[in-house]
Amino acid sequence: MFPVINRRRPFSACTDRSGKVVLAGRISRVSAIVPLFVAALWGSACSDGTTPAAPTEIAAPSDAIGVHGTGQAEDKGYIDGWFDGQEVQLYYTKSYFCAEPPLSGAPSNCEIGAPPEVGPRPGPIPTIYAIAAVGFQPDPATLACVQGSPCLNHPAMIDASRIGGPAAAPALSHSHILDSRGGGWFNTVNIRVFSATAWNEIAAAKTLAKVRELQGGNPAVGVPGVISADTPTNIYFFIAGWR
């Protein structure tokens, strides 16, 4: 990942580009041992045969703090996602974008629990839902990114302190759900799943509707012990297309 321009704190040795790999097709299902307190604390790709096309990027405000430069080389590849009951492959062509404010304790400047104040471009931006497993390890076949393993164009560390987690922690094992087609920048909404049974229901349905059902029809609250509310983040991903 890209080095962080951060005027509020010294640069951390935990850089985002260390160990970065290019992935193609389904990611390798690598198991890794990670600190158990991370999972305990922060509850935080059907083919249509078309070739993805990358939309034109509009630059972010030049005074944003911690913006990840898009002029450097970035990896390209596919990560699994779920859409309308089917598995799709999302074509990532740029590194993630996180900028302060909101203030983040992670070297990536990525924050869970606060909405973004600086975006990668002006105007409305669609949502991608990161469905994260907390307190259990799902079947690797149902995961897009495995905790402790490099995930294409994703931040290595995220600040989860606003939801009771560490100020700098690796992302949990997670999958992605989209509720509409499109290409370009997507803002991430984090949803944490605390029950293996609930996770398996979501993985079988592969729809946002199932998530809403498990949230009791109230995404602002969620259901304790089962699934969290929709949680805002300042994390953006660039998905050029799907297949």
C-alpha positions, 0 to 999 in steps of 0.5 A: 500500500502507499505511504501515508502523508500524515501531518499529525503524527510521525510515520509508522514503520508499519507501512501499508505496502509491505508484503503487498501481492498481486491477486488474480481470481479467488484469493488463496485461502491462507490461515494465519494466527493473529492476536485473539484480542483483535477479534474479541474487541472490534466487532472491524469476487457469475460471469457476464463475459464483459471486460471491465473499463476503468472510469475517469478519476477526479482528484481529491481536494489537495489539502486533504490530510493523509490522502493516498497518492494515486500517481504511484504504481498500484496492483490490479486484480479480482476479489470475490463479492456477492451481488443479488444472490450470486458470486461476482468478481470485483476488479480492483485497479487502485489502492484504497483511499482514506483521509483525515478527518476523521482522526485515525490512529492507524498509519493508513488513516483508515477509520471505522465508526466515523463517516468520511469528511474527505472523499476521493472525488466530489458528488455521490459515491455508492456503497460497498458493504464489508461483512466481517466475522467477529469471534469465529473463523468462517469457512474460507470458501465464503471469504473474500479476504482472510485475516492476517493475509494480504488483500489486494489494495486494502489497508493493512491496519485500521483504527477500530477504537470508535467501536471498542477495538484497537487504534491500529488493527488488521482487518478481520476476515470479511466478504463484500456485498453490493446492492447495485452495479457500477464502477469507480469509487465505493465507500465502505460500510462495515457490518460485523457478524457475531454468529457463525449461523448468521454468517452462513445464512448470509453466505448462502443468500449472498444478498443485502436483503438477508443482512437486513433481515438478520438486523431485524429490519433496523440497520441503525441498530442491529441485533446484539450477539448476532449482527451489528448496525451499519457502521460508517467508515472513511475507507474507499475502494476503486472497483473498475468493473465486475465479471 
